[in-house]
Amino acid sequence: MSIKTIQSLVSDAMTEIKTIDVDEAYQMVENKNCNLIDIRESNELENTGSVEGANHIPRGMLEVYLDPNSPIFQNGQIDQNKEFVLFCAGGVRSALAVKSLKDMGYQKVSHIDGGFGSIASSKFKII
């Protein structure tokens, strides 16, 4: 049995997922066409800041929180009809997370190339 490397997992995921650049993501947020989701861990947000308007769902809880029966949908925090745009620190976790959401049946899901590193030097406001 061969164990896949993280590079192999990400490479496989990249063939199946949608990647957008930070400017496209910014336009989608400005036009209120997406759910911007920060999947970094809480300590990462404490150390580097949060992105204004982003929902924080740590990677480890993503599938639980984005179960259609979860309270996050019931209280209207997330709009299932809008695209889900995910980001992490650099793009590895978000690529795998988008693949996982596609496996759950989500169609409109993408991630930001370069993650928070790209966001921090863009038009997005860090708070």
C-alpha angles and dihedrals in degrees: 000000000000121000114217120233122231088250090056093048092050092044090052092047092050090061090059105036139071118246121193131187123245094255092055089048091050091052091049091052092046090051091046090237098133151038106242108210125191108203096182120120119265093252090056090056090048091052101043106018136248130276112247110248096015123128113228114224112159113229092244091060100037099106091043094049094043094051102122090236095055123113091247088073096036093058093046096245090130127038110216091199093064127075117267110230112191132191138177130176098292111354105268100098093039092053090054091043092053089051089052092050090049088052087053089056102262111145104181102059133122142155135227117253109239094013121217090348089066094039094053091061096044139075092282115113116238114208 
